Amino acid sequence: QALNSGYHLAYLIGALLVGVALVVAFTVLRSGDGPGAVPEPVADAGPEPALAEAG
């Protein structure tokens, strides 16, 4: 019994970490700020210099 108590603690810690990972993943994926999010429009600063010179 004493030999298994360490395993029970390890399983409990592992299960808690999986639960925390699921909560974090769900929160990050639902926030919409990931790489697939639509970027906000940037104020128009005019044509790029290289394009203006190419004419």
Secondary structure, 3 states (H helix, E strand, C coil): CHHHHHHHHHHHHHHHHHHHHHHHHHHHHHHCCCCCCCCCCCCCCCCCHHHHHHC
